[in-house]
Amino acid sequence: MYRQILESIQGIEIYPVMSFVIFMIVFVLISYKAFRMKSSSVEELSYLPLEDNHGNIKK
């Protein structure tokens, strides 16, 4: 049933391709940003899950 409905829609084959292209663009941009981060920023962000509301590191 679904196959017949999807085959009857004109131009539907472009949606999977566009979804993949958008995914790849976002993935590449996020990867680029992650690799370009300074080590001091990475170190600061690595402590975030361990901090309480006042900036103190929990032990």
NURONU-665629 format. One record per atom (N, C-alpha, C): residue in three letters; x, y, z. Coordinates in Angstrom, 3 decimals, decimal comma, padded with zeros to 6 digits. Example, Ala and Ser with C-alpha at 12.3 -4.5 7.8 and 13.67 -1.06 7.14 Angstrom:
+------+----------+----------+----------+
! resn !        u !        v !        w !
+------+----------+----------+----------+
!  Ala !  013,190 ! -005,690 !  007,800 !
!  Ala !  012,300 ! -004,500 !  007,800 !
!  Ala !  013,200 ! -003,300 !  007,800 !
!  Ser !  012,850 ! -002,250 !  007,080 !
!  Ser !  013,670 ! -001,060 !  007,140 !
!  Ser !  012,900 !  000,030 !  007,870 !
+------+----------+----------+----------+
end
This chain:
+------+----------+----------+----------+
! resn !        u !        v !        w !
+------+----------+----------+----------+
!  Met !  000,822 ! -001,189 !  000,000 !
!  Met !  000,000 !  000,000 !  000,000 !
!  Met !  000,874 !  001,264 !  000,000 !
!  Tyr !  001,808 !  001,322 !  000,966 !
!  Tyr !  002,655 !  002,510 !  001,062 !
!  Tyr !  003,533 !  002,665 ! -000,174 !
!  Arg !  003,981 !  001,551 ! -000,689 !
!  Arg !  004,841 !  001,596 ! -001,866 !
!  Arg !  004,110 !  002,222 ! -003,047 !
!  Gln !  002,862 !  001,870 ! -003,242 !
!  Gln !  002,071 !  002,426 ! -004,339 !
!  Gln !  001,850 !  003,927 ! -004,153 !
!  Ile !  001,615 !  004,320 ! -002,908 !
!  Ile !  001,412 !  005,747 ! -002,623 !
!  Ile !  002,689 !  006,526 ! -002,897 !
!  Leu !  003,821 !  006,015 ! -002,414 !
!  Leu !  005,090 !  006,710 ! -002,601 !
!  Leu !  005,515 !  006,742 ! -004,065 !
!  Glu !  005,221 !  005,697 ! -004,815 !
!  Glu !  005,569 !  005,685 ! -006,233 !
!  Glu !  004,717 !  006,654 ! -007,041 !
!  Ser !  003,541 !  006,979 ! -006,553 !
!  Ser !  002,654 !  007,878 ! -007,292 !
!  Ser !  003,010 !  009,360 ! -007,092 !
!  Ile !  003,824 !  009,670 ! -006,091 !
!  Ile !  004,197 !  011,060 ! -005,812 !
!  Ile !  005,338 !  011,458 ! -006,745 !
!  Gln !  005,154 !  012,528 ! -007,481 !
!  Gln !  006,177 !  013,007 ! -008,418 !
!  Gln !  007,308 !  013,699 ! -007,652 !
!  Gly !  008,546 !  013,370 ! -007,973 !
!  Gly !  009,707 !  014,047 ! -007,400 !
!  Gly !  010,076 !  013,606 ! -006,002 !
!  Ile !  009,518 !  012,514 ! -005,518 !
!  Ile !  009,805 !  012,091 ! -004,140 !
!  Ile !  011,219 !  011,535 ! -003,986 !
!  Glu !  011,834 !  011,109 ! -005,067 !
!  Glu !  013,168 !  010,501 ! -004,961 !
!  Glu !  014,242 !  011,497 ! -004,546 !
!  Ile !  013,955 !  012,776 ! -004,573 !
!  Ile !  014,941 !  013,786 ! -004,196 !
!  Ile !  015,061 !  013,932 ! -002,675 !
!  Tyr !  014,039 !  013,563 ! -001,916 !
!  Tyr !  014,055 !  013,759 ! -000,467 !
!  Tyr !  015,140 !  012,956 !  000,247 !
!  Pro !  015,344 !  011,679 ! -000,048 !
!  Pro !  016,454 !  010,975 !  000,618 !
!  Pro !  017,820 !  011,567 !  000,275 !
!  Val !  017,992 !  012,001 ! -000,949 !
!  Val !  019,268 !  012,600 ! -001,356 !
!  Val !  019,494 !  013,917 ! -000,616 !
!  Met !  018,477 !  014,744 ! -000,538 !
!  Met !  018,601 !  016,028 !  000,161 !
!  Met !  018,850 !  015,814 !  001,657 !
!  Ser !  018,193 !  014,830 !  002,246 !
!  Ser !  018,407 !  014,528 !  003,664 !
!  Ser !  019,856 !  014,123 !  003,916 !
!  Phe !  020,400 !  013,302 !  003,040 !
!  Phe !  021,784 !  012,863 !  003,179 !
!  Phe !  022,750 !  014,033 !  003,021 !
!  Val !  022,500 !  014,898 !  002,063 !
!  Val !  023,363 !  016,057 !  001,835 !
!  Val !  023,343 !  016,982 !  003,042 !
!  Ile !  022,168 !  017,256 !  003,590 !
!  Ile !  022,057 !  018,116 !  004,773 !
!  Ile !  022,780 !  017,486 !  005,958 !
!  Phe !  022,600 !  016,180 !  006,145 !
!  Phe !  023,286 !  015,481 !  007,234 !
!  Phe !  024,795 !  015,599 !  007,090 !
!  Met !  025,311 !  015,374 !  005,887 !
!  Met !  026,757 !  015,427 !  005,673 !
!  Met !  027,315 !  016,829 !  005,911 !
!  Ile !  026,594 !  017,847 !  005,478 !
!  Ile !  027,046 !  019,227 !  005,691 !
!  Ile !  027,126 !  019,532 !  007,181 !
!  Val !  026,095 !  019,171 !  007,938 !
!  Val !  026,089 !  019,421 !  009,378 !
!  Val !  027,201 !  018,618 !  010,059 !
!  Phe !  027,379 !  017,359 !  009,672 !
!  Phe !  028,412 !  016,521 !  010,257 !
!  Phe !  029,801 !  017,093 !  010,014 !
!  Val !  030,059 !  017,530 !  008,802 !
!  Val !  031,375 !  018,092 !  008,471 !
!  Val !  031,612 !  019,395 !  009,239 !
!  Leu !  030,613 !  020,244 !  009,338 !
!  Leu !  030,778 !  021,505 !  010,066 !
!  Leu !  031,040 !  021,279 !  011,555 !
!  Ile !  030,305 !  020,362 !  012,157 !
!  Ile !  030,515 !  020,081 !  013,577 !
!  Ile !  031,882 !  019,442 !  013,798 !
!  Ser !  032,288 !  018,542 !  012,918 !
!  Ser !  033,616 !  017,919 !  013,030 !
!  Ser !  034,714 !  018,964 !  012,884 !
!  Tyr !  034,560 !  019,864 !  011,937 !
!  Tyr !  035,546 !  020,925 !  011,730 !
!  Tyr !  035,660 !  021,796 !  012,975 !
!  Lys !  034,517 !  022,159 !  013,541 !
!  Lys !  034,528 !  022,997 !  014,742 !
!  Lys !  035,189 !  022,257 !  015,907 !
!  Ala !  034,927 !  020,963 !  016,042 !
!  Ala !  035,510 !  020,184 !  017,137 !
!  Ala !  037,031 !  020,081 !  016,998 !
!  Phe !  037,527 !  019,877 !  015,789 !
!  Phe !  038,969 !  019,761 !  015,591 !
!  Phe !  039,690 !  021,098 !  015,700 !
!  Arg !  038,994 !  022,196 !  015,488 !
!  Arg !  039,606 !  023,521 !  015,548 !
!  Arg !  039,585 !  024,118 !  016,961 !
!  Met !  038,938 !  023,448 !  017,914 !
!  Met !  038,858 !  023,976 !  019,276 !
!  Met !  040,240 !  024,011 !  019,921 !
!  Lys !  040,465 !  025,029 !  020,716 !
!  Lys !  041,721 !  025,131 !  021,460 !
!  Lys !  041,698 !  024,126 !  022,607 !
!  Ser !  042,862 !  023,653 !  022,988 !
!  Ser !  042,928 !  022,650 !  024,052 !
!  Ser !  042,442 !  023,213 !  025,381 !
!  Ser !  042,610 !  024,514 !  025,598 !
!  Ser !  042,112 !  025,119 !  026,834 !
!  Ser !  040,582 !  025,086 !  026,881 !
!  Ser !  039,947 !  025,274 !  025,751 !
!  Ser !  038,485 !  025,201 !  025,694 !
!  Ser !  037,998 !  023,781 !  025,934 !
!  Val !  038,702 !  022,815 !  025,372 !
!  Val !  038,325 !  021,416 !  025,553 !
!  Val !  038,467 !  021,029 !  027,024 !
!  Glu !  039,552 !  021,479 !  027,650 !
!  Glu !  039,764 !  021,165 !  029,060 !
!  Glu !  038,687 !  021,799 !  029,931 !
!  Glu !  038,337 !  023,035 !  029,623 !
!  Glu !  037,279 !  023,724 !  030,381 !
!  Glu !  035,939 !  023,000 !  030,227 !
!  Leu !  035,616 !  022,586 !  029,023 !
!  Leu !  034,358 !  021,888 !  028,783 !
!  Leu !  034,343 !  020,494 !  029,399 !
!  Ser !  035,508 !  019,879 !  029,529 !
!  Ser !  035,554 !  018,529 !  030,091 !
!  Ser !  035,200 !  018,515 !  031,571 !
!  Tyr !  035,353 !  019,640 !  032,264 !
!  Tyr !  035,025 !  019,707 !  033,680 !
!  Tyr !  033,567 !  020,068 !  033,941 !
!  Leu !  032,816 !  020,461 !  032,936 !
!  Leu !  031,434 !  020,880 !  033,143 !
!  Leu !  030,557 !  019,837 !  033,833 !
!  Pro !  030,618 !  018,566 !  033,446 !
!  Pro !  029,743 !  017,601 !  034,128 !
!  Pro !  030,094 !  017,404 !  035,601 !
!  Leu !  031,287 !  017,775 !  036,004 !
!  Leu !  031,729 !  017,564 !  037,381 !
!  Leu !  031,489 !  018,767 !  038,276 !
!  Glu !  031,144 !  019,908 !  037,720 !
!  Glu !  030,971 !  021,127 !  038,506 !
!  Glu !  029,567 !  021,220 !  039,085 !
!  Asp !  029,480 !  021,839 !  040,265 !
!  Asp !  028,179 !  022,142 !  040,813 !
!  Asp !  027,766 !  023,532 !  040,333 !
!  Asn !  026,741 !  024,116 !  040,878 !
!  Asn !  026,227 !  025,406 !  040,416 !
!  Asn !  027,165 !  026,569 !  040,691 !
!  His !  028,120 !  026,392 !  041,585 !
!  His !  029,024 !  027,478 !  041,949 !
!  His !  030,387 !  027,372 !  041,279 !
!  Gly !  030,580 !  026,426 !  040,401 !
!  Gly !  031,837 !  026,277 !  039,697 !
!  Gly !  032,853 !  025,424 !  040,422 !
!  Asn !  032,463 !  024,854 !  041,559 !
!  Asn !  033,375 !  023,985 !  042,304 !
!  Asn !  033,297 !  022,572 !  041,742 !
!  Ile !  034,438 !  021,915 !  041,667 !
!  Ile !  034,475 !  020,554 !  041,130 !
!  Ile !  034,122 !  019,583 !  042,250 !
!  Lys !  033,150 !  018,714 !  041,994 !
!  Lys !  032,750 !  017,700 !  042,971 !
!  Lys !  033,790 !  016,600 !  043,016 !
!  Lys !  034,007 !  016,079 !  044,210 !
!  Lys !  034,970 !  014,973 !  044,382 !
!  Lys !  034,269 !  013,743 !  044,840 !
+------+----------+----------+----------+
end
